[in-house]
Amino acid sequence: MLPDAPNAPSPAERRIGHVSALLDAQGCATAIRLAGRVLYLTADAARLRRQLAGHPLDSAPAIEELYGHVSTDAIIKANPDCYYYDERLGRLVLRSLGNGGYVEPGEIADGGFGLLMAGEGWGEGSSREVAALALRLAGIGAVYAPSIAPIHRQNLINNGMFPITDEALARRLAAGDTVPVAELADGLDTLSVRILLRGGLFAFMLAREAGQEPDAPVPTPPRPMTLAEKIIAAHMSTQHGAVRPGDHGFLRVDAAFSHDYTTAPAAAAAETALSRPVQVRQPQAMHCFPDHLSLAHAQPGVSAEALAGIADLRQAQQTLAARTGMHWHADPSGSADGICHTVVRERIALPGQVVLGTDSHTCSAGALNCLAYGIGNSEIAAVWEWNCVSARVPATVRVELLGALRPSCTAKDVMLHLARLGKASGLFTGRVIEFGGAGLASLAFDEQAVLTNMAVECNALTAICEPTPAMLDYLARQRGLTHPAIQALCVQPDADAVYEQRLALDLADVETLVALPGHPGNGVALDQVRGTPIDLAYGGSCTAGDLGSIAMYAEVLAGRSVSVPTYVQYGSRDVMQAAQRLGLHQVLAAAGVTVITEPGCGACVNAGPGGPRRGQAAISATNRNMPGRMGDGDAYLANPKVVAASAVMGCIAGPEQLPHRPVSEPVPLSH
């Protein structure tokens, strides 16, 4: 149940935590007013503590004084808080802010706060919908930030909450004014507004099913289109086979998936809203992955309560898959086939498709020339039930890659470069990044997948690649398809397509970068951090557990030994078997690496060995290093070669610093 508000709502109101929505005769919200307090999430811990202790501030802070770039990992901690999907979430909200110490469990839920005001970049990072649910369960009904990550914003709307990016409106609400929803909804597409008015996604979908929310085909006339626009136009009801940014409608889905964090909570939310067991309309296109929590039981200090939560999530996922006929990607013992994004690339996604998943790194599949992006729990349940999802056509930023990378650099450095640009400018926020050019074709397919995988680290909705020979070869090898059959599926942008912006990036200009702890956009040149001591090194995840990354670790570590605890975790069972067949596995083991043979997300989500504990520093090839993401310590992000070299040196280092190998032996790299 939601926290009690100060006064019971009248029949013409709907209470969302400590915010009241005034309703019309059809039950749609017309205006909102604050029924509780304002929480200014100040970067100044003392001022924040004063509010949490029940005292008002002498004056409202300026927006620049509020805590910015608060990720969903900070809103609700990955381990163990995400194991819950009940009232406990509301008591754990924001306890990971700043790696802990700002907010204690229960303080926000007990404080009567209805409006939360924060700085730039609210809700960045993981797509986990429990971050939105946790806020609502803590009593928060409206969130203000100058910018809100697009997936999180939609999760707020789907949960009946009010995201606000207009400072003046937020100040009026904070002052006690009744604010019309029409003003709050300015800038949202019409469909999101209707969901907002209805009180959330399930309420809207039920009204749609009853004929109260009729669909209208997109009326956009024929026009040149980008890759994403072409795929959307083929999957959305249109009058003329065309869409433009800002158009909205329902997107038909070719394949969708959920993982062990999200499947059971999604089903529970749907069943509460629908008052019946959740149904799956096209089970052959739906997939479940027990990948995120496969090693969580091995975490130091894991509690019995957390273990019970993990067991509940995983068993409920398996039971739902068995009941509905969805694919469950595990062996009979429950061991995962691999990380969902990796397996989707290996076995499921195809060019031209729409692929959705309850994880922000669903965008990884965009390397296969398909439109793939992360959605929340409510949306995956809607996909199960109706095989479609509400969508707004996003703007596209074209990134034309030129030249070729230096030998010391990888696609990881390209994305750390773009993440730094995105964090500083907001250029990619909510957009599709379209990669193309001769530079793209110069990269191996696994490296192309790194580009799309890390698009969300730029705060983009997703990324998509033009078809390349490497992609065609990959699909032919993985799926047994002929090149002509693959090319028939591929989509090309129109030559005169309209992009919001075009960037040209010469890969030869990309330098080796290391992202400082706190955000993937904190990239600095390797030279600035050389020699920084590390306590451990980790290679794995959906961005660095592929065969290409495994080959990079082996290339650096062959004939050498690591000097700090070092972990490498495979992205899938197929990758592990290929690494063993090619001898890469043996090279890593001989170097003293702990090679984790259970494929999964592991340390990347603080659910397996390799993440830094409090007081430790790790160097990692994963995609994300927000506070609390990998653990309570500090995580530096770098490319696989730098991670391997740092593991040998015991400090941040590049492979060019390593002494000559003590033994001379061939390094098995061909794959």
Secondary structure as GFF3:
##gff-version 3
##sequence-region A 1 671
A	DSSP	beta_strand	13	16	.	.	.	ID=ss1
A	DSSP	beta_strand	19	23	.	.	.	ID=ss2
A	DSSP	beta_strand	29	34	.	.	.	ID=ss3
A	DSSP	beta_strand	37	40	.	.	.	ID=ss4
A	DSSP	alpha_helix	45	52	.	.	.	ID=ss5
A	DSSP	three_ten_helix	63	65	.	.	.	ID=ss6
A	DSSP	alpha_helix	72	75	.	.	.	ID=ss7
A	DSSP	three_ten_helix	81	83	.	.	.	ID=ss8
A	DSSP	alpha_helix	88	92	.	.	.	ID=ss9
A	DSSP	three_ten_helix	97	99	.	.	.	ID=ss10
A	DSSP	beta_strand	113	117	.	.	.	ID=ss11
A	DSSP	alpha_helix	130	137	.	.	.	ID=ss12
A	DSSP	beta_strand	142	144	.	.	.	ID=ss13
A	DSSP	alpha_helix	150	158	.	.	.	ID=ss14
A	DSSP	beta_strand	162	164	.	.	.	ID=ss15
A	DSSP	alpha_helix	167	174	.	.	.	ID=ss16
A	DSSP	beta_strand	179	180	.	.	.	ID=ss17
A	DSSP	alpha_helix	181	184	.	.	.	ID=ss18
A	DSSP	alpha_helix	190	198	.	.	.	ID=ss19
A	DSSP	alpha_helix	201	209	.	.	.	ID=ss20
A	DSSP	alpha_helix	227	235	.	.	.	ID=ss21
A	DSSP	beta_strand	248	252	.	.	.	ID=ss22
A	DSSP	beta_strand	255	259	.	.	.	ID=ss23
A	DSSP	alpha_helix	263	274	.	.	.	ID=ss24
A	DSSP	three_ten_helix	283	285	.	.	.	ID=ss25
A	DSSP	beta_strand	286	289	.	.	.	ID=ss26
A	DSSP	three_ten_helix	296	298	.	.	.	ID=ss27
A	DSSP	alpha_helix	304	324	.	.	.	ID=ss28
A	DSSP	beta_strand	327	328	.	.	.	ID=ss29
A	DSSP	alpha_helix	340	343	.	.	.	ID=ss30
A	DSSP	pi_helix	344	348	.	.	.	ID=ss31
A	DSSP	beta_strand	354	357	.	.	.	ID=ss32
A	DSSP	three_ten_helix	360	368	.	.	.	ID=ss33
A	DSSP	beta_strand	371	374	.	.	.	ID=ss34
A	DSSP	alpha_helix	377	386	.	.	.	ID=ss35
A	DSSP	beta_strand	388	392	.	.	.	ID=ss36
A	DSSP	beta_strand	396	402	.	.	.	ID=ss37
A	DSSP	alpha_helix	411	425	.	.	.	ID=ss38
A	DSSP	beta_strand	432	436	.	.	.	ID=ss39
A	DSSP	alpha_helix	438	441	.	.	.	ID=ss40
A	DSSP	alpha_helix	445	453	.	.	.	ID=ss41
A	DSSP	three_ten_helix	454	458	.	.	.	ID=ss42
A	DSSP	beta_strand	462	465	.	.	.	ID=ss43
A	DSSP	alpha_helix	469	479	.	.	.	ID=ss44
A	DSSP	alpha_helix	483	489	.	.	.	ID=ss45
A	DSSP	beta_strand	501	506	.	.	.	ID=ss46
A	DSSP	three_ten_helix	507	509	.	.	.	ID=ss47
A	DSSP	beta_strand	513	515	.	.	.	ID=ss48
A	DSSP	beta_strand	523	525	.	.	.	ID=ss49
A	DSSP	alpha_helix	526	529	.	.	.	ID=ss50
A	DSSP	beta_strand	536	539	.	.	.	ID=ss51
A	DSSP	alpha_helix	547	557	.	.	.	ID=ss52
A	DSSP	beta_strand	566	569	.	.	.	ID=ss53
A	DSSP	alpha_helix	573	582	.	.	.	ID=ss54
A	DSSP	alpha_helix	584	590	.	.	.	ID=ss55
A	DSSP	beta_strand	594	596	.	.	.	ID=ss56
A	DSSP	three_ten_helix	602	605	.	.	.	ID=ss57
A	DSSP	beta_strand	617	620	.	.	.	ID=ss58
A	DSSP	beta_strand	634	637	.	.	.	ID=ss59
A	DSSP	alpha_helix	640	649	.	.	.	ID=ss60
A	DSSP	three_ten_helix	655	657	.	.	.	ID=ss61
###
